[in-house]
Amino acid sequence: MGRDRPRTLDGGGIADSGIPARLVPEQGGDGSIKLAWELIIDASDSDDVWQIHIDAQDATEIDVENLTSANSYTVFEQPAEAPTFGNRSVATEPADPLASPFGWHDTDGVSGDEFTTTEGNNVSACADVNFDQVPDAGRPDGGPTLVFDSDIDLANEPIDSQEAAITNLFYWSNVMHDVLYAYGFDEASRNFQTNNYGNGGRGGDAVQAEAQDGSTTSNANFFTPADGSPRGSRRRGPDGWIPVHHRRQARCRAVNAHQPWARAMGTSNAPNTNAIQAGRDS
């Protein structure tokens, strides 16, 4: 049956179907790693799907998470780079607890989100179709439960799926922040955050990510002024739009990955790649 001992439990009147269960490592409230049973319950009395972790030793509840209605993004989820790599899926609670301890929509370092739109401590994502350096109206809004589920139509013009494009950009820009944080590109290394949560470096410099930027076509860039100053990331596609499904999005993620090197070096003389301007400390 495998080391995780997967099995299906009877729904017992609380689930629409059998309840999948498997053994997984789970962090307890005291920080220790425990062996736990993970149960996925598709509730029979609502549209909710619950993930529950039960301590395998004493059968106490470790945590409960609603997978349906809490902080989710319908995107081309990692590792899918484009529709040629897979379909869109729902990324639920994707923020890394070390890199983004208060989630992706916080800025004050206190539990509770400051934004329900595609804005937060690491990234502010929007469209700038007319290239006036002012965010266009109509950012995607996930509401109080932060559910971002915009429609996408790959057969129509990218502008018709603008909210999906912005959401995808917000998701991937935050993923880049969190993954690179684990490799040392943190606050003290001059990363990009509004609030550095007391961990060194200068705040006030979240990435200003523009989807469907109107300055040119079929291109992307990322520019970095001094630490503590907002920096910009622009995605451009054919005819002035950057579609969420355009392959350029994968290249943009590669472009962004060069920034930690330049930022950590603290120099404006670092090599530029694909129109990247290296950052500096002051």
Rosetta silent file (secondary structure, phi, psi, omega in degrees, C-alpha in Angstrom):
SEQUENCE: MGRDRPRTLDGGGIADSGIPARLVPEQGGDGSIKLAWELIIDASDSDDVWQIHIDAQDATEIDVENLTSANSYTVFEQPAEAPTFGNRSVATEPADPLASPFGWHDTDGVSGDEFTTTEGNNVSACADVNFDQVPDAGRPDGGPTLVFDSDIDLANEPIDSQEAAITNLFYWSNVMHDVLYAYGFDEASRNFQTNNYGNGGRGGDAVQAEAQDGSTTSNANFFTPADGSPRGSRRRGPDGWIPVHHRRQARCRAVNAHQPWARAMGTSNAPNTNAIQAGRDS
SCORE:     score description
SCORE:     0.000 S_00000001
   1 L     0.000   -8.826 -179.399    0.000    0.000    0.000 S_00000001
   2 L    91.511  159.933 -176.576    2.994    2.321    0.199 S_00000001
   3 L   -66.218  -23.628  179.058    4.533    4.161    3.106 S_00000001
   4 L   -86.678   -2.951  175.078    1.678    6.692    3.218 S_00000001
   5 L    47.001   55.222 -179.137   -0.823    3.813    3.560 S_00000001
   6 L   -65.461  144.966  178.576   -3.574    5.428    1.420 S_00000001
   7 E  -157.106  167.978  177.333   -7.101    4.196    1.938 S_00000001
   8 E  -120.997  123.412 -179.454  -10.681    5.331    1.467 S_00000001
   9 E   -92.707  157.509  176.577  -12.984    5.615    4.461 S_00000001
  10 L   -65.478  140.792 -178.623  -16.763    5.379    4.387 S_00000001
  11 L   -62.488  -24.823  174.510  -18.455    8.768    3.972 S_00000001
  12 L    57.896   23.692  178.401  -20.511    8.126    7.089 S_00000001
  13 L    84.504   -6.222 -179.862  -23.232   10.558    6.042 S_00000001
  14 L  -103.893  -12.013 -177.713  -20.947   13.606    6.191 S_00000001
  15 E  -126.700  151.136  179.204  -19.372   13.277    2.734 S_00000001
  16 L   -71.110  -21.095 -179.193  -20.764   12.942   -0.772 S_00000001
  17 L  -147.286 -174.181  177.674  -18.334   10.117   -1.444 S_00000001
  18 L   -59.894  154.430 -176.443  -15.668    8.030    0.249 S_00000001
  19 E  -101.867  110.037  177.148  -13.109    9.957    2.304 S_00000001
  20 E   -65.508  138.625  179.435   -9.507    9.611    1.020 S_00000001
  21 E  -138.793  143.155  176.701   -7.005    9.192    3.854 S_00000001
  22 E  -155.556  157.254  177.136   -3.215    8.917    3.917 S_00000001
  23 E   -85.464  132.055 -179.482   -0.319    9.295    6.356 S_00000001
  24 E  -141.782  154.263  170.896    1.684   12.520    6.006 S_00000001
  25 E   -76.424  136.690 -177.270    4.240   14.487    8.076 S_00000001
  26 E  -141.275  139.685  179.417    2.549   17.528    9.620 S_00000001
  27 E   -82.234  126.496  178.708    3.831   20.357   11.809 S_00000001
  28 L   -82.650  175.807 -178.428    2.103   20.564   15.165 S_00000001
  29 L   -63.128  -23.655  179.157    1.291   23.682   17.141 S_00000001
  30 L   -91.520    7.262  178.373    4.554   23.336   19.105 S_00000001
  31 L    89.140  -10.155 -179.611    6.611   23.283   15.910 S_00000001
  32 L   -78.560  154.888  178.398    7.375   19.564   16.059 S_00000001
  33 E   -92.714  125.552 -178.179    6.766   17.269   13.081 S_00000001
  34 E  -117.648  154.029  170.963    4.099   14.672   13.700 S_00000001
  35 E   -84.246  126.161 -174.100    2.828   11.728   11.717 S_00000001
  36 E  -135.284  153.241  169.822   -0.755   12.524   10.832 S_00000001
  37 E   -87.577  127.201  175.917   -3.708   11.162    8.929 S_00000001
  38 E  -101.910  121.727  179.783   -4.802   13.566    6.209 S_00000001
  39 E  -113.786  136.884  174.735   -8.515   13.343    5.374 S_00000001
  40 E  -114.707  113.149 -173.946  -10.223   15.072    2.435 S_00000001
  41 E  -113.570  115.242  174.343  -13.966   15.437    3.068 S_00000001
  42 E   -87.623   97.608 -169.733  -16.332   16.570    0.314 S_00000001
  43 E   -58.989  137.604 -178.970  -19.135   17.776    2.584 S_00000001
  44 L   -82.693  -17.693 -176.518  -22.595   16.444    1.817 S_00000001
  45 L  -105.310    9.474  178.908  -24.411   19.465    3.302 S_00000001
  46 L  -161.349 -178.680  176.542  -22.487   22.226    1.469 S_00000001
  47 L   -89.405    6.149 -175.079  -20.125   22.956   -1.411 S_00000001
  48 L   -78.770  146.842  171.127  -17.147   22.870    0.942 S_00000001
  49 E  -121.426  122.919 -173.897  -14.227   20.476    0.720 S_00000001
  50 E  -108.551  138.455  171.634  -12.321   20.100    3.996 S_00000001
  51 E  -110.127  122.858 -176.144   -8.754   18.955    4.619 S_00000001
  52 E  -125.417  134.992  174.931   -8.238   17.657    8.165 S_00000001
  53 E  -111.686  126.136 -177.984   -5.044   16.425    9.814 S_00000001
  54 E  -117.596  128.666  178.494   -5.386   14.028   12.731 S_00000001
  55 E   -57.306  124.012 -176.723   -2.449   13.042   14.950 S_00000001
  56 L   -71.236  -16.688 -178.330   -1.726    9.382   14.155 S_00000001
  57 L   -87.768  -48.243 -174.967   -0.590    8.727   17.729 S_00000001
  58 L  -119.294    5.611  175.620   -3.377   10.153   19.893 S_00000001
  59 L    64.935   20.187  176.049   -6.117   10.935   17.321 S_00000001
  60 L   -85.614  151.955 -179.341   -6.229   14.635   18.254 S_00000001
  61 E   -75.721  129.945  177.659   -7.032   17.208   15.617 S_00000001
  62 E   -93.714  -49.709  176.981   -3.975   19.148   14.357 S_00000001
  63 E  -160.132  162.164  177.628   -5.625   21.476   11.861 S_00000001
  64 E  -134.427  134.297  179.651   -8.630   21.957    9.588 S_00000001
  65 E  -135.841  132.887  175.489   -8.611   23.820    6.277 S_00000001
  66 E   -85.402  110.550 -177.026  -11.441   24.673    3.905 S_00000001
  67 L   -79.167   -8.611 -174.790  -10.028   23.968    0.439 S_00000001
  68 L   -93.419  -42.602 -165.856  -12.984   25.545   -1.318 S_00000001
  69 L  -120.236   17.331 -177.285  -13.436   29.014    0.008 S_00000001
  70 L  -127.108  114.679  168.627  -10.151   30.259    1.441 S_00000001
  71 L    49.091   74.514 -179.299   -7.414   32.112   -0.452 S_00000001
  72 E  -133.676  153.355 -176.804   -7.346   30.389   -3.834 S_00000001
  73 E  -134.335  123.757  174.514   -6.189   31.341   -7.328 S_00000001
  74 E   -88.684  106.984 -170.352   -7.304   29.742  -10.588 S_00000001
  75 E  -147.626  176.515  166.487   -4.073   29.928  -12.579 S_00000001
  76 L   -82.516   93.926 -170.254   -1.531   27.964  -14.550 S_00000001
  77 L   -75.405  144.892  178.341   -0.113   26.570  -11.347 S_00000001
  78 L   -56.177  139.235    9.469    3.550   25.657  -11.011 S_00000001
  79 L   -93.500   11.076 -178.992    5.174   23.842  -12.674 S_00000001
  80 L   -66.138  124.018 -177.433    2.851   24.478  -15.655 S_00000001
  81 L   -93.696  -22.147 -174.076    4.322   27.330  -17.719 S_00000001
  82 L  -169.358  171.782  178.424    1.549   27.635  -20.309 S_00000001
  83 L   -57.025  -24.939  178.250   -1.460   25.755  -21.718 S_00000001
  84 L   -70.898  -14.237 -179.965    0.960   23.542  -23.635 S_00000001
  85 L  -102.940  -10.576 -178.812    2.201   22.267  -20.253 S_00000001
  86 L   158.347  175.018 -179.886   -1.178   21.739  -18.618 S_00000001
  87 L   -90.893  167.720  173.098   -4.549   23.198  -17.750 S_00000001
  88 L   -67.362  150.705  176.748   -5.386   25.837  -15.185 S_00000001
  89 E  -142.706  174.939 -178.250   -5.934   24.571  -11.666 S_00000001
  90 E   -99.681  115.056  175.205   -6.813   26.018   -8.268 S_00000001
  91 E   -91.313  116.163 -175.923   -3.821   26.914   -6.098 S_00000001
  92 E  -106.458  129.780 -179.953   -5.051   27.030   -2.504 S_00000001
  93 L    46.054   55.921 -173.360   -3.157   28.841    0.269 S_00000001
  94 L   -80.908  -11.316 -177.124    0.034   28.913   -1.837 S_00000001
  95 L   -62.248  134.621  177.424    1.946   31.500    0.245 S_00000001
  96 L   -77.033  130.480 -174.737    5.068   30.104    1.906 S_00000001
  97 L   -67.728  -21.821  177.096    4.861   30.615    5.694 S_00000001
  98 L   -84.526  -48.628 -176.637    8.537   31.580    5.997 S_00000001
  99 L   -74.279  -35.693 -178.460    8.817   33.919    3.004 S_00000001
 100 L  -131.961   71.999 -170.691    5.315   35.417    3.336 S_00000001
 101 L   -63.613  -20.765  178.575    4.325   34.780    6.970 S_00000001
 102 L  -111.372   18.574  179.666    1.156   36.892    6.778 S_00000001
 103 L    86.258 -178.861 -175.756    0.133   35.759    3.295 S_00000001
 104 L   -88.516   -7.466 -175.117    0.296   37.554   -0.034 S_00000001
 105 L  -113.934   13.998  179.727   -2.291   40.264    0.725 S_00000001
 106 L   -96.200  154.619  168.891   -0.798   41.666    3.941 S_00000001
 107 L  -139.843  -13.656 -173.899    1.311   44.805    4.409 S_00000001
 108 L  -102.121   -3.038  178.088    1.167   45.652    8.132 S_00000001
 109 L    74.384   19.504  177.515    2.603   42.476    9.650 S_00000001
 110 L  -123.346  141.871 -179.923   -0.553   41.768   11.639 S_00000001
 111 L   -53.361  131.522 -176.090   -2.900   38.854   11.023 S_00000001
 112 L   119.224  135.930 -174.853   -5.614   39.933    8.582 S_00000001
 113 L   -85.854  139.024  175.373   -5.432   41.018    4.945 S_00000001
 114 L   -86.103  -22.869 -177.897   -5.183   44.658    3.884 S_00000001
 115 L  -129.295  146.449  169.940   -6.226   43.920    0.300 S_00000001
 116 L  -109.407    0.801  177.997   -8.762   41.657   -1.389 S_00000001
 117 E  -100.499 -172.501 -177.905   -7.371   42.579   -4.831 S_00000001
 118 L   -81.640   59.493  178.600   -4.101   41.556   -6.508 S_00000001
 119 E  -137.252  150.765  178.221   -2.032   43.671   -4.120 S_00000001
 120 L   178.839 -161.570 -172.018    0.093   42.800   -1.129 S_00000001
 121 L   -70.804  -32.222 -175.820    3.472   42.872    0.544 S_00000001
 122 L   -98.754  -33.580 -170.040    5.486   41.355   -2.305 S_00000001
 123 E  -144.724  141.286  167.357    3.596   42.310   -5.447 S_00000001
 124 E  -122.263  106.983 -174.917    1.060   44.795   -6.754 S_00000001
 125 E  -105.072  136.271 -178.248   -0.297   43.413  -10.038 S_00000001
 126 E  -156.900 -177.205  170.530   -2.466   45.380  -12.442 S_00000001
 127 E  -107.734  153.294  174.895   -2.901   46.267  -16.108 S_00000001
 128 L  -143.813   68.394 -172.492   -1.504   49.408  -17.755 S_00000001
 129 L   -62.439  -39.444 -177.345   -2.886   49.225  -21.260 S_00000001
 130 L   -92.448    5.562  174.896   -2.325   52.903  -22.145 S_00000001
 131 L    53.305   50.480  176.628    1.146   52.980  -20.537 S_00000001
 132 L  -105.447   10.170  179.212    0.498   56.022  -18.354 S_00000001
 133 L    64.253   19.020  176.348    2.216   54.439  -15.324 S_00000001
 134 L  -119.991  127.026 -179.883   -1.123   54.460  -13.492 S_00000001
 135 L   -55.898  131.393  176.073   -2.800   51.116  -12.685 S_00000001
 136 L   -65.374  151.236  176.888   -5.886   50.590  -14.823 S_00000001
 137 L   -67.320  153.908  173.738   -9.180   50.311  -12.980 S_00000001
 138 L    92.959   39.487  172.407  -10.639   46.891  -12.394 S_00000001
 139 L   -61.761  150.209  173.222   -8.034   44.772  -10.629 S_00000001
 140 L   -58.466  139.452 -178.697   -9.269   41.247   -9.883 S_00000001
 141 E  -125.474  119.218 -177.978  -10.987   41.166   -6.487 S_00000001
 142 L   -86.788   -1.438 -179.310  -11.185   37.919   -4.545 S_00000001
 143 L    71.225 -175.449 -174.776  -13.615   39.265   -1.947 S_00000001
 144 L   -62.698  -22.955  178.681  -13.313   38.589    1.782 S_00000001
 145 L   -96.939    1.891  177.180  -12.346   34.931    1.237 S_00000001
 146 L    55.803   52.431  176.327   -9.718   35.807   -1.413 S_00000001
 147 E  -104.937  110.145 -178.150  -11.061   33.517   -4.117 S_00000001
 148 E  -105.008  106.685 -172.632   -9.649   34.576   -7.510 S_00000001
 149 L  -140.843   64.068 -178.834  -11.468   32.657  -10.236 S_00000001
 150 L   -80.820  146.823  178.269  -11.631   34.763  -13.411 S_00000001
 151 L   -71.328  152.356  174.911  -12.815   33.276  -16.696 S_00000001
 152 L  -136.833  140.191  178.661  -10.370   32.709  -19.530 S_00000001
 153 L  -133.050  102.185 -175.991  -11.088   32.158  -23.227 S_00000001
 154 L   -69.661  -13.274 -179.356   -8.024   31.174  -25.230 S_00000001
 155 L   -86.336  -17.848 -178.171   -9.944   31.553  -28.480 S_00000001
 156 L  -100.650 -179.044  179.345  -10.669   35.256  -27.982 S_00000001
 157 L   -64.618  144.412  179.932   -8.498   38.358  -27.658 S_00000001
 158 H   -56.390  -31.795 -179.484   -6.286   38.446  -24.548 S_00000001
 159 H   -60.223  -27.036 -179.996   -7.953   41.671  -23.403 S_00000001
 160 H   -71.935  -15.341  178.566  -11.124   39.625  -22.883 S_00000001
 161 H  -118.181   34.858 -173.823   -9.266   37.583  -20.243 S_00000001
 162 H   -60.785  -42.987 -179.129   -7.491   40.489  -18.578 S_00000001
 163 H   -62.730  -38.402  177.931   -8.458   39.586  -15.004 S_00000001
 164 H   -64.872  -37.311  179.163   -7.182   36.049  -15.512 S_00000001
 165 H   -65.465  -43.650 -179.421   -3.902   37.470  -16.859 S_00000001
 166 H   -65.858  -42.054  178.966   -3.444   39.771  -13.864 S_00000001
 167 H   -62.000  -42.725  179.007   -4.246   36.977  -11.423 S_00000001
 168 H   -62.711  -40.615  178.199   -1.750   34.682  -13.126 S_00000001
 169 H   -65.421  -43.002  177.895    0.895   37.409  -12.974 S_00000001
 170 H   -60.882  -45.664 -179.655    0.203   38.076   -9.290 S_00000001
 171 H   -60.476  -53.107 -174.857    0.437   34.365   -8.500 S_00000001
 172 H   -68.695  -34.320  177.986    3.701   33.726  -10.376 S_00000001
 173 H   -65.741  -38.545  176.721    5.398   36.905   -9.128 S_00000001
 174 H   -70.320  -38.078  176.600    4.630   35.878   -5.550 S_00000001
 175 H   -59.731  -43.913  178.068    5.796   32.316   -6.225 S_00000001
 176 H   -59.446  -44.651  178.440    9.110   33.734   -7.468 S_00000001
 177 H   -57.098  -49.168 -173.823    9.419   35.805   -4.283 S_00000001
 178 H   -70.239  -40.872 -179.912    8.738   32.833   -2.010 S_00000001
 179 H   -66.341  -45.087 -178.146   10.927   30.308   -3.856 S_00000001
 180 H   -69.023  -27.546  175.876   13.896   32.669   -4.084 S_00000001
 181 H   -58.440  -40.013 -178.876   13.513   33.564   -0.408 S_00000001
 182 H   -66.498  -20.877  178.784   14.318   29.954    0.420 S_00000001
 183 L   -98.021   13.222  173.823   17.570   30.333   -1.520 S_00000001
 184 L   103.916   -3.533  178.842   18.671   33.374    0.476 S_00000001
 185 L   -86.041   75.915 -175.438   17.080   36.261   -1.408 S_00000001
 186 L  -109.204 -166.966 -175.392   15.508   37.670    1.747 S_00000001
 187 H   -60.786  -43.988 -179.351   15.034   41.110    3.283 S_00000001
 188 H   -66.309  -22.244  177.716   18.679   41.492    4.303 S_00000001
 189 H   -91.948   13.571  174.229   19.669   40.598    0.731 S_00000001
 190 L    70.814   45.315  177.932   17.574   43.528   -0.541 S_00000001
 191 L   -77.616 -168.475 -171.131   14.577   41.622   -1.855 S_00000001
 192 L  -109.821  101.096  178.317   11.277   43.193   -2.916 S_00000001
 193 L  -148.170  146.906  172.632    8.779   43.819   -0.082 S_00000001
 194 L   -70.544  -47.944 -179.186    6.648   46.688    1.207 S_00000001
 195 L  -117.553  122.401 -179.827    7.157   45.605    4.823 S_00000001
 196 L   -88.284    5.526  173.540   10.373   43.804    5.757 S_00000001
 197 L    53.422   32.207  176.897    8.875   42.628    9.061 S_00000001
 198 L    73.966   18.184 -175.294   11.946   43.736   10.990 S_00000001
 199 L  -103.004   22.308  178.805   14.291   41.384    9.120 S_00000001
 200 L    93.035  177.123 -179.151   16.739   43.964    7.765 S_00000001
 201 L    68.950 -173.538  179.769   17.036   45.736    4.443 S_00000001
 202 L  -115.202  133.619  178.564   14.746   48.533    3.296 S_00000001
 203 L   -86.885 -162.931  177.831   11.031   48.108    2.695 S_00000001
 204 L    75.839   21.372 -174.986    8.702   50.056    0.456 S_00000001
 205 L  -136.462   44.854  173.922    9.774   48.249   -2.704 S_00000001
 206 L   -61.352  152.074  178.108    7.201   45.606   -3.643 S_00000001
 207 E   -66.499  128.794  173.508    7.240   44.591   -7.306 S_00000001
 208 E   -95.284   95.617 -171.688    4.903   46.713   -9.431 S_00000001
 209 E   -96.545  120.074 -177.141    3.842   44.032  -11.917 S_00000001
 210 E  -110.641  113.975  171.783    2.033   45.224  -15.042 S_00000001
 211 E   -88.831  150.015  178.873    0.168   42.734  -17.207 S_00000001
 212 L    53.663   47.148  176.453   -0.894   43.876  -20.654 S_00000001
 213 L   -71.338  135.249 -171.668    1.523   46.807  -20.554 S_00000001
 214 L   -95.746   13.740 -174.972    0.956   49.063  -23.579 S_00000001
 215 L   -76.748  -29.266  178.835    4.460   50.426  -24.190 S_00000001
 216 L  -162.214 -169.386 -178.621    5.439   47.887  -26.849 S_00000001
 217 L  -126.351  156.164  172.866    4.672   44.343  -27.987 S_00000001
 218 L    48.928   55.258 -179.412    6.104   40.841  -27.504 S_00000001
 219 E  -156.793  173.147  176.318    8.599   41.755  -24.815 S_00000001
 220 E  -158.274  148.449  173.696    9.183   41.824  -21.075 S_00000001
 221 E  -150.047  169.446  178.154   11.505   43.595  -18.676 S_00000001
 222 E  -146.445  120.236 -178.583   12.249   44.076  -15.001 S_00000001
 223 E  -117.755  144.620 -173.228   13.988   47.183  -13.686 S_00000001
 224 L  -131.447  103.050  169.192   15.421   47.667  -10.192 S_00000001
 225 L   -75.267 -166.460 -175.415   16.261   51.049   -8.658 S_00000001
 226 L   -60.999  153.005  175.501   17.844   51.294   -5.196 S_00000001
 227 L   -55.549  132.310 -176.384   16.668   49.066   -2.351 S_00000001
 228 L    99.833   -4.299  176.919   13.655   50.746   -0.772 S_00000001
 229 L  -114.287  138.606 -179.110   12.291   52.047   -4.099 S_00000001
 230 L   -58.112  142.903  177.534    9.455   50.295   -5.950 S_00000001
 231 E  -119.652  157.708 -171.486   10.588   48.254   -8.913 S_00000001
 232 E  -115.799  147.142  175.460    8.694   47.350  -12.048 S_00000001
 233 E  -132.348  121.609 -176.556    7.983   44.212  -13.982 S_00000001
 234 E  -120.147  138.676  175.983    6.266   44.533  -17.348 S_00000001
 235 E  -120.923  129.323 -178.910    4.770   41.865  -19.590 S_00000001
 236 E  -129.064  143.912 -179.069    3.878   42.662  -23.158 S_00000001
 237 L  -127.972 -173.831  179.537    2.259   40.526  -25.799 S_00000001
 238 H   -57.095  143.318  177.529    1.184   40.743  -29.437 S_00000001
 239 H    60.532   25.606  175.839   -0.796   43.833  -30.390 S_00000001
 240 H    89.699   -6.211 -179.710    0.073   45.507  -27.109 S_00000001
 241 L  -106.176  154.097  171.248   -1.506   42.887  -24.868 S_00000001
 242 L  -115.997  100.309 -178.941    0.097   40.279  -22.711 S_00000001
 243 L   -72.657  145.966  178.571   -2.199   37.269  -22.644 S_00000001
 244 L   -62.517  -24.610 -176.260   -2.054   35.021  -19.628 S_00000001
 245 L   -96.243    7.348 -178.820   -1.686   32.113  -22.026 S_00000001
 246 L   -78.260  142.046 -177.412    1.202   33.591  -24.028 S_00000001
 247 L   -62.874  -20.642  179.064    4.504   31.725  -23.839 S_00000001
 248 H   -56.339  -26.730 -179.526    6.226   34.992  -22.982 S_00000001
 249 H   -59.638  -37.333  179.587    5.010   34.484  -19.423 S_00000001
 250 H   -66.343  -40.076  179.355    7.490   31.639  -18.972 S_00000001
 251 H   -65.613  -37.333  179.780   10.315   33.820  -20.225 S_00000001
 252 H   -60.261  -39.032 -179.617    9.288   36.595  -17.842 S_00000001
 253 H   -65.342  -35.850  177.020    9.714   34.267  -14.912 S_00000001
 254 H   -67.894  -38.624  177.192   13.238   33.481  -16.103 S_00000001
 255 H   -58.798  -48.051 -178.263   13.952   37.196  -16.453 S_00000001
 256 H   -61.044  -30.133 -175.807   12.869   37.855  -12.879 S_00000001
 257 L   -66.964  -16.852  178.216   15.150   35.120  -11.587 S_00000001
 258 L   -77.178  -16.895 -173.404   18.230   37.199  -12.492 S_00000001
 259 H   -64.303  -39.345 -179.502   17.321   39.927  -10.006 S_00000001
 260 H   -57.292  -37.137 -179.674   18.593   38.281   -6.783 S_00000001
 261 H   -61.067  -49.986 -178.548   22.118   38.124   -8.221 S_00000001
 262 H   -65.992  -42.207 -178.535   22.180   41.822   -9.019 S_00000001
 263 H   -65.369  -43.452 -178.925   20.455   42.822   -5.797 S_00000001
 264 H   -66.519  -31.343  178.493   22.743   40.707   -3.622 S_00000001
 265 H   -72.442  -22.195  179.038   25.819   42.165   -5.372 S_00000001
 266 L    63.223   39.408 -177.009   24.551   45.662   -4.505 S_00000001
 267 L  -137.284  151.950  175.107   25.806   47.105   -7.769 S_00000001
 268 L   -95.727    5.253 -177.388   24.416   48.876  -10.817 S_00000001
 269 L  -105.456   11.556  179.501   27.164   47.355  -12.979 S_00000001
 270 L   -68.761  152.675  179.782   25.884   43.798  -12.969 S_00000001
 271 L   -59.048  142.021  177.282   25.292   42.175  -16.362 S_00000001
 272 L   -99.500  142.006  177.768   21.877   42.861  -17.857 S_00000001
 273 L  -133.004  126.094  179.225   19.813   40.105  -19.436 S_00000001
 274 L    52.879   50.415  173.931   16.669   40.698  -21.494 S_00000001
 275 L    68.579   26.832  175.362   16.454   44.370  -20.561 S_00000001
 276 E   -84.841  135.128  169.166   17.076   43.832  -16.847 S_00000001
 277 E  -105.979  123.359 -176.064   18.677   46.698  -14.986 S_00000001
 278 L   -67.785  152.178 -178.620   20.575   45.478  -11.968 S_00000001
 279 L   -90.806  172.595  178.082   19.758   46.911   -8.564 S_00000001
 280 L  -146.129  167.790 -177.166   21.967   48.611   -6.016 S_00000001
 281 L   -78.455  -35.486 -179.335   21.834   49.375   -2.313 S_00000001
 282 L  -155.672    0.000    0.000   21.737   53.164   -2.556 S_00000001
